[in-house]
Amino acid sequence: MKKIGVWLDKDKAFVTTIENGNEAFDEIDSNIEHYHPGGGSGTRFKGGPQDVVHDRKYLERENQQLKQYFKEIALKIKDADALVLFGPAETNEKFRKELHANYNSLSVKVKAVKKTDSMTEAQVKAWVRDFFESN
């Protein structure tokens, strides 16, 4: 039985695979651009020149980049028998929704979606091992 744990945030995903007592670990970079609006107005006075920010354009670009990132992860885990998704923020929940919408065969294999802090490679491996041993 192939058990896979995916720790993910907007920057990267750590994929830990456990099969027949063997562990494999992969890292997937998201390549999502980080956009920081504002700044650089050139004045310290209230009402000075303002930067025009087109949030919708940047949000749409980020959504497309997220879809590509999620597709990469889905291809990596396509032959899983059981999945657990975990990580900080809400990226893991967005990934679960993407699986439900576009990768239904994987979506039904998700055993849990958990919130965790940032982790090292060793911590991710141990967390996945502990999760599947207790479930």
Kinemage of the C-alpha trace (Angstrom):
@kinemage 1
@onewidth
@group {chain A} dominant
@subgroup {mainchain}
@vectorlist {calphas} color= white
{ca met a 1} P 0.000 0.000 0.000
{ca lys a 2} L 1.413 3.362 -1.062
{ca lys a 3} L 0.872 6.042 1.611
{ca ile a 4} L 1.766 9.633 0.773
{ca gly a 5} L 1.957 12.715 2.952
{ca val a 6} L 2.127 16.154 1.337
{ca trp a 7} L 3.289 19.145 3.392
{ca leu a 8} L 2.714 22.279 1.345
{ca asp a 9} L 2.688 26.037 1.456
{ca lys a 10} L 2.835 28.631 -1.327
{ca asp a 11} L 6.609 28.224 -1.770
{ca lys a 12} L 7.152 24.472 -1.897
{ca ala a 13} L 5.736 21.037 -1.242
{ca phe a 14} L 7.417 18.135 0.529
{ca val a 15} L 6.107 14.771 -0.671
{ca thr a 16} L 6.858 11.787 1.570
{ca thr a 17} L 6.014 8.352 0.179
{ca ile a 18} L 5.919 5.227 2.343
{ca glu a 19} L 5.618 1.891 0.551
{ca asn a 20} L 6.561 -1.562 1.857
{ca gly a 21} L 8.578 -0.023 4.691
{ca asn a 22} L 10.615 2.178 2.339
{ca glu a 23} L 10.504 5.965 2.418
{ca ala a 24} L 11.014 8.393 -0.448
{ca phe a 25} L 11.117 12.175 -0.201
{ca asp a 26} L 10.690 14.797 -2.914
{ca glu a 27} L 10.549 18.568 -2.923
{ca ile a 28} L 8.473 20.517 -5.462
{ca asp a 29} L 9.014 24.252 -5.867
{ca ser a 30} L 5.869 26.263 -6.553
{ca asn a 31} L 7.403 29.006 -8.738
{ca ile a 32} L 4.628 31.320 -7.534
{ca glu a 33} L 5.594 34.975 -7.783
{ca his a 34} L 5.212 36.932 -4.567
{ca tyr a 35} L 3.501 40.235 -5.150
{ca his a 36} L 3.795 43.067 -2.627
{ca pro a 37} L 1.560 46.034 -3.465
{ca gly a 38} L 2.371 49.624 -2.587
{ca gly a 39} L 5.624 51.120 -1.419
{ca gly a 40} L 7.828 53.534 -3.282
{ca ser a 41} L 5.406 56.460 -3.233
{ca gly a 42} L 8.320 58.879 -3.089
{ca thr a 43} L 6.852 61.127 -0.406
{ca arg a 44} L 6.303 61.074 3.322
{ca phe a 45} L 3.249 63.325 3.101
{ca lys a 46} L -0.288 62.032 3.288
{ca gly a 47} L -2.034 62.250 -0.083
{ca gly a 48} L 1.192 62.188 -2.076
{ca pro a 49} L 1.607 60.283 -5.339
{ca gln a 50} L 0.121 56.809 -5.208
{ca asp a 51} L 1.048 53.631 -7.030
{ca val a 52} L -1.816 52.287 -9.104
{ca val a 53} L -2.285 48.640 -8.170
{ca his a 54} L -4.210 46.242 -10.363
{ca asp a 55} L -4.926 43.531 -7.787
{ca arg a 56} L -7.234 41.496 -10.021
{ca lys a 57} L -4.469 40.979 -12.586
{ca tyr a 58} L -2.018 39.761 -9.932
{ca leu a 59} L -4.587 37.547 -8.211
{ca glu a 60} L -5.489 35.926 -11.531
{ca arg a 61} L -1.804 35.283 -12.275
{ca glu a 62} L -1.346 33.782 -8.802
{ca asn a 63} L -4.394 31.547 -9.292
{ca gln a 64} L -2.978 30.252 -12.590
{ca gln a 65} L 0.397 29.610 -10.942
{ca leu a 66} L -1.335 27.789 -8.058
{ca lys a 67} L -3.216 25.574 -10.542
{ca gln a 68} L 0.074 24.657 -12.246
{ca tyr a 69} L 1.719 23.972 -8.852
{ca phe a 70} L -1.192 21.761 -7.783
{ca lys a 71} L -1.059 19.909 -11.121
{ca glu a 72} L 2.639 19.127 -10.545
{ca ile a 73} L 1.875 17.755 -7.083
{ca ala a 74} L -1.096 15.733 -8.359
{ca leu a 75} L 1.088 14.115 -11.038
{ca lys a 76} L 3.650 13.194 -8.371
{ca ile a 77} L 1.060 11.534 -6.108
{ca lys a 78} L -1.234 10.024 -8.761
{ca asp a 79} L -0.601 6.403 -7.725
{ca ala a 80} L -1.244 6.898 -3.979
{ca asp a 81} L -3.492 4.532 -2.037
{ca ala a 82} L -3.842 6.908 0.941
{ca leu a 83} L -3.081 10.624 1.268
{ca val a 84} L -2.680 13.141 4.060
{ca leu a 85} L -2.320 16.871 3.346
{ca phe a 86} L -0.808 19.191 5.908
{ca gly a 87} L 0.954 22.506 6.297
{ca pro a 88} L 0.612 26.086 7.497
{ca ala a 89} L -1.911 28.632 6.215
{ca glu a 90} L -4.673 27.535 3.841
{ca thr a 91} L -2.730 26.178 0.859
{ca asn a 92} L -3.397 22.570 1.914
{ca glu a 93} L -7.159 23.257 1.976
{ca lys a 94} L -6.986 24.921 -1.469
{ca phe a 95} L -5.155 21.836 -2.748
{ca arg a 96} L -7.850 19.560 -1.298
{ca lys a 97} L -10.509 21.612 -3.124
{ca glu a 98} L -8.497 21.398 -6.369
{ca leu a 99} L -8.273 17.602 -5.960
{ca his a 100} L -12.026 17.430 -5.382
{ca ala a 101} L -12.762 19.585 -8.440
{ca asn a 102} L -10.266 18.182 -10.953
{ca tyr a 103} L -8.655 14.993 -9.599
{ca asn a 104} L -11.545 13.061 -8.074
{ca ser a 105} L -9.702 9.728 -8.104
{ca leu a 106} L -7.119 11.300 -5.756
{ca ser a 107} L -9.662 13.276 -3.755
{ca val a 108} L -11.323 10.136 -2.393
{ca lys a 109} L -7.963 8.909 -1.053
{ca val a 110} L -7.424 11.938 1.216
{ca lys a 111} L -7.610 10.684 4.814
{ca ala a 112} L -7.068 14.081 6.498
{ca val a 113} L -6.181 17.728 6.000
{ca lys a 114} L -4.227 19.069 8.990
{ca lys a 115} L -2.735 22.394 10.046
{ca thr a 116} L 0.924 22.257 11.038
{ca asp a 117} L 3.798 24.691 11.352
{ca ser a 118} L 6.750 24.934 9.010
{ca met a 119} L 8.858 21.790 9.203
{ca thr a 120} L 12.247 20.440 8.232
{ca glu a 121} L 12.603 17.433 5.949
{ca ala a 122} L 13.173 15.106 8.921
{ca gln a 123} L 10.134 16.485 10.769
{ca val a 124} L 7.924 15.997 7.700
{ca lys a 125} L 9.039 12.368 7.319
{ca ala a 126} L 8.447 11.663 11.022
{ca trp a 127} L 5.023 13.366 10.956
{ca val a 128} L 3.873 11.294 7.963
{ca arg a 129} L 5.199 8.073 9.534
{ca asp a 130} L 3.403 8.834 12.828
{ca phe a 131} L 0.156 9.775 11.061
{ca phe a 132} L -0.099 6.522 9.103
{ca glu a 133} L 0.982 4.368 12.067
{ca ser a 134} L -1.797 5.820 14.240
{ca asn a 135} L -4.519 5.715 11.531
